[in-house]
């Protein structure tokens, strides 16, 4: 059974840890993430971008696969299925498809329009028992064709959105999606502290968890970050393990070309990456 992110966030805030959002791209990804969460007894949020949803033929397919997998694999830890960086239309589709949590990314709209659309979605989600994440100040890097430079969220705008009754808030503090460049200046903790001062107990989200040094992650958690998103790192470890399998010629040995064998090293690599993140974020044993 899928759960909303709301209760996970309250526990994480009280326990001073962060719940990982691991983005999924296919069956192997989902299976690896769920198996690791169960093994480590960690709550987990399965993130689905609109691009990944489209790749998997639609949000209904994703929701059906995830729900069936939880049942077939006897997963007992809390699992949320969450739309990542949703458009207004995408949010509506995911609500219909049976997701348990959505993120509305209204950061590209003027603040008034962001507020208006967020308010409407807050009401729909509250009625259906879903959790809603909102974003203020775009996250840098590229995500599904949306390129941002890692802007800093305006604490006043954060308060406006938080006051609408959203469950979690993603605020840009210099974090970016994808690989971090050599000259990246690091997270801006002054902005984070100012946002926190304005929004009080609102659980905060850190997007772009790939490549942020461990000490910065831990400091962010101590300042109220309860959810950290990871995507690129799993992709990189999956690709490296698959490359190694093929470069060693294993796909040419026996039935090594069988997709179940070909994809197995990558799936194991995802498990290792997820495990590292759960340990770093402090969510192990918190289910």
VOSEKE-188874 format. One line per 2 residues: their letters; for each residue x, y, z of C-alpha. Coordinates in nm, 2 decimals, padded with zeros to 4 digits, always signed. Layout:
N
a = X:Y:Z  ...
END
This chain:
287
xx = +00.00:+00.00:+00.00  +00.13:+00.35:-00.09
xx = +00.14:+00.62:+00.18  +00.16:+00.99:+00.15
xx = +00.49:+01.17:+00.24  +00.33:+01.37:+00.52
xx = +00.38:+01.13:+00.81  +00.73:+01.03:+00.68
xx = +00.83:+01.40:+00.69  +00.70:+01.45:+01.05
xx = +00.90:+01.15:+01.17  +01.21:+01.26:+00.98
xx = +01.19:+01.61:+01.12  +01.16:+01.48:+01.48
xx = +01.43:+01.22:+01.43  +01.67:+01.46:+01.25
xx = +01.72:+01.24:+00.94  +01.61:+01.27:+00.57
xx = +01.40:+01.03:+00.37  +01.55:+00.95:+00.03
xx = +01.35:+01.01:-00.29  +01.50:+00.78:-00.54
xx = +01.38:+00.84:-00.90  +01.28:+00.53:-01.09
xx = +01.30:+00.47:-01.46  +01.19:+00.11:-01.52
xx = +01.11:-00.22:-01.35  +01.47:-00.30:-01.26
xx = +01.51:+00.04:-01.09  +01.19:+00.01:-00.89
xx = +01.27:-00.35:-00.78  +01.62:-00.25:-00.67
xx = +01.50:+00.05:-00.47  +01.22:-00.14:-00.30
xx = +01.44:-00.44:-00.21  +01.71:-00.21:-00.06
xx = +01.45:-00.01:+00.14  +01.30:-00.33:+00.28
xx = +01.64:-00.48:+00.36  +01.76:-00.16:+00.54
xx = +01.41:-00.10:+00.70  +01.41:+00.25:+00.55
xx = +01.11:+00.45:+00.44  +01.14:+00.55:+00.07
xx = +00.99:+00.78:-00.18  +00.98:+00.66:-00.54
xx = +01.02:+00.97:-00.76  +00.88:+00.98:-01.12
xx = +00.96:+01.27:-01.35  +00.72:+01.34:-01.63
xx = +00.98:+01.22:-01.88  +01.02:+00.89:-01.69
xx = +00.64:+00.85:-01.67  +00.61:+00.90:-02.04
xx = +00.90:+00.65:-02.10  +00.71:+00.39:-01.89
xx = +00.40:+00.45:-02.11  +00.21:+00.66:-01.86
xx = +00.14:+00.73:-01.49  -00.12:+00.46:-01.47
xx = +00.13:+00.19:-01.58  +00.38:+00.32:-01.32
xx = +00.12:+00.32:-01.03  +00.00:-00.03:-01.12
xx = +00.35:-00.17:-01.14  +00.46:-00.01:-00.81
xx = +00.15:-00.12:-00.62  +00.17:-00.48:-00.76
xx = +00.55:-00.50:-00.68  +00.49:-00.39:-00.32
xx = +00.24:-00.67:-00.28  +00.45:-00.94:-00.47
xx = +00.77:-00.85:-00.29  +00.61:-00.83:+00.05
xx = +00.73:-00.48:+00.11  +00.63:-00.36:+00.46
xx = +00.83:-00.03:+00.49  +00.65:+00.29:+00.41
xx = +00.66:+00.37:+00.03  +00.53:+00.68:-00.14
xx = +00.49:+00.72:-00.51  +00.57:+01.08:-00.60
xx = +00.55:+01.29:-00.91  +00.88:+01.49:-00.95
xx = +00.87:+01.84:-01.09  +00.52:+01.81:-01.21
xx = +00.35:+02.05:-01.45  -00.01:+02.16:-01.35
xx = -00.15:+01.91:-01.61  +00.09:+01.63:-01.49
xx = -00.02:+01.67:-01.13  -00.38:+01.62:-01.23
xx = -00.29:+01.31:-01.43  -00.10:+01.16:-01.13
xx = -00.38:+01.23:-00.89  -00.61:+01.03:-01.13
xx = -00.35:+00.75:-01.17  -00.33:+00.68:-00.80
xx = +00.00:+00.84:-00.69  +00.02:+00.91:-00.32
xx = +00.22:+01.23:-00.35  +00.28:+01.50:-00.60
xx = +00.52:+01.78:-00.66  +00.39:+02.09:-00.84
xx = +00.68:+02.28:-00.98  +00.54:+02.63:-01.03
xx = +00.88:+02.80:-01.01  +00.86:+02.91:-01.37
xx = +00.54:+03.11:-01.31  +00.52:+03.46:-01.16
xx = +00.47:+03.41:-00.78  +00.10:+03.51:-00.80
xx = +00.02:+03.24:-01.05  +00.24:+02.99:-00.86
xx = +00.04:+03.07:-00.55  -00.30:+03.04:-00.73
xx = -00.22:+02.70:-00.89  -00.06:+02.57:-00.57
xx = -00.37:+02.67:-00.37  -00.60:+02.47:-00.60
xx = -00.38:+02.16:-00.58  -00.35:+02.19:-00.20
xx = -00.73:+02.16:-00.19  -00.75:+01.86:-00.42
xx = -00.47:+01.68:-00.24  -00.62:+01.74:+00.10
xx = -00.95:+01.60:-00.01  -00.78:+01.28:-00.15
xx = -00.53:+01.24:+00.13  -00.22:+01.30:-00.09
xx = +00.08:+01.50:+00.00  +00.19:+01.80:-00.20
xx = +00.54:+01.94:-00.25  +00.59:+02.29:-00.40
xx = +00.90:+02.46:-00.53  +01.03:+02.82:-00.49
xx = +01.33:+02.94:-00.69  +01.44:+02.70:-00.96
xx = +01.68:+02.42:-00.89  +01.99:+02.44:-01.12
xx = +02.11:+02.20:-01.38  +01.88:+02.02:-01.63
xx = +01.57:+01.82:-01.55  +01.36:+01.70:-01.84
xx = +01.47:+01.99:-02.05  +01.42:+02.25:-01.79
xx = +01.75:+02.43:-01.73  +01.80:+02.65:-01.42
xx = +02.12:+02.80:-01.28  +02.07:+02.71:-00.91
xx = +01.88:+03.02:-00.80  +01.83:+03.11:-00.44
xx = +01.48:+03.10:-00.32  +01.33:+03.42:-00.18
xx = +01.24:+03.35:+00.19  +00.93:+03.57:+00.16
xx = +00.80:+03.38:-00.14  +00.87:+03.06:+00.04
xx = +00.64:+03.18:+00.32  +00.37:+03.27:+00.08
xx = +00.37:+02.91:-00.07  +00.42:+02.74:+00.27
xx = +00.12:+02.93:+00.42  -00.11:+02.77:+00.15
xx = -00.09:+02.44:+00.34  +00.16:+02.25:+00.13
xx = +00.32:+01.95:+00.31  +00.68:+02.00:+00.19
xx = +00.88:+02.28:+00.03  +01.17:+02.26:-00.21
xx = +01.37:+02.58:-00.19  +01.67:+02.65:-00.41
xx = +01.99:+02.70:-00.21  +02.24:+02.66:-00.48
xx = +02.18:+02.29:-00.54  +02.16:+02.16:-00.90
xx = +02.04:+01.85:-01.08  +02.29:+01.63:-01.25
xx = +02.67:+01.63:-01.20  +02.81:+01.92:-01.00
xx = +03.07:+02.13:-01.19  +03.42:+02.18:-01.06
xx = +03.36:+02.54:-00.97  +03.04:+02.48:-00.78
xx = +03.04:+02.71:-00.48  +02.84:+02.47:-00.25
xx = +02.51:+02.50:-00.07  +02.42:+02.84:+00.07
xx = +02.32:+02.77:+00.43  +02.24:+03.13:+00.50
xx = +01.96:+03.11:+00.25  +01.84:+02.78:+00.41
xx = +01.84:+02.93:+00.76  +01.65:+03.24:+00.64
xx = +01.39:+03.02:+00.46  +01.36:+02.80:+00.77
xx = +01.31:+03.11:+00.99  +01.01:+03.21:+00.77
xx = +00.85:+02.87:+00.72  +00.90:+02.73:+01.07
xx = +00.83:+02.36:+01.10  +00.77:+02.30:+00.73
xx = +00.98:+02.01:+00.61  +01.22:+02.11:+00.34
xx = +01.35:+01.92:+00.04  +01.69:+01.92:-00.11
xx = +01.69:+01.84:-00.49  +02.00:+01.74:-00.67
xx = +02.14:+01.50:-00.40  +02.41:+01.36:-00.63
xx = +02.76:+01.49:-00.56  +02.68:+01.71:-00.26
xx = +02.96:+01.64:+00.00  +02.85:+01.43:+00.31
xx = +02.91:+01.72:+00.56  +02.69:+01.96:+00.36
xx = +02.41:+01.69:+00.34  +02.43:+01.65:+00.72
xx = +02.43:+02.02:+00.79  +02.13:+02.06:+00.56
xx = +01.94:+01.79:+00.75  +02.03:+01.96:+01.08
xx = +01.87:+02.28:+00.94  +01.54:+02.12:+00.86
xx = +01.58:+01.92:+00.53  +01.37:+01.61:+00.56
xx = +01.38:+01.48:+00.20  +01.67:+01.45:-00.04
xx = +01.63:+01.36:-00.40  +01.87:+01.12:-00.58
xx = +01.86:+01.04:-00.95  +02.18:+01.10:-01.15
xx = +02.39:+00.89:-00.91  +02.19:+00.57:-00.97
xx = +02.20:+00.63:-01.34  +02.58:+00.67:-01.33
xx = +02.63:+00.35:-01.12  +02.39:+00.16:-01.34
xx = +02.57:+00.27:-01.66  +02.92:+00.19:-01.52
xx = +02.82:-00.16:-01.41  +02.65:-00.23:-01.75
xx = +02.96:-00.10:-01.93  +03.19:-00.32:-01.73
xx = +02.97:-00.63:-01.80  +02.98:-00.57:-02.18
xx = +03.35:-00.46:-02.19  +03.44:-00.79:-02.01
xx = +03.25:-00.97:-02.29  +03.01:-01.14:-02.05
xx = +02.72:-01.08:-02.28  +02.90:-01.31:-02.53
xx = +02.94:-01.59:-02.28  +02.67:-01.86:-02.26
xx = +02.33:-01.68:-02.24  +02.49:-01.36:-02.11
xx = +02.29:-01.17:-02.37  +01.97:-01.26:-02.18
xx = +01.84:-00.92:-02.06  +01.79:-01.05:-01.71
xx = +02.16:-01.13:-01.70  +02.26:-00.82:-01.89
xx = +02.07:-00.58:-01.66  +02.16:-00.76:-01.33
xx = +02.49:-00.59:-01.26  +02.33:-00.25:-01.31
xx = +02.05:-00.34:-01.08  +02.29:-00.45:-00.81
xx = +02.49:-00.12:-00.86  +02.16:+00.08:-00.80
xx = +02.11:-00.11:-00.47  +02.46:-00.02:-00.36
xx = +02.41:+00.35:-00.44  +02.07:+00.35:-00.26
xx = +02.22:+00.19:+00.04  +02.50:+00.45:+00.06
xx = +02.24:+00.73:+00.05  +02.01:+00.57:+00.31
xx = +02.31:+00.54:+00.54  +02.42:+00.90:+00.48
xx = +02.07:+01.05:+00.52  +02.01:+00.85:+00.84
xx = +01.70:+00.67:+00.73  +01.82:+00.32:+00.80
xx = +01.60:+00.14:+01.05  +01.35:+00.42:+01.06
x = +01.06:+00.23:+00.90
END
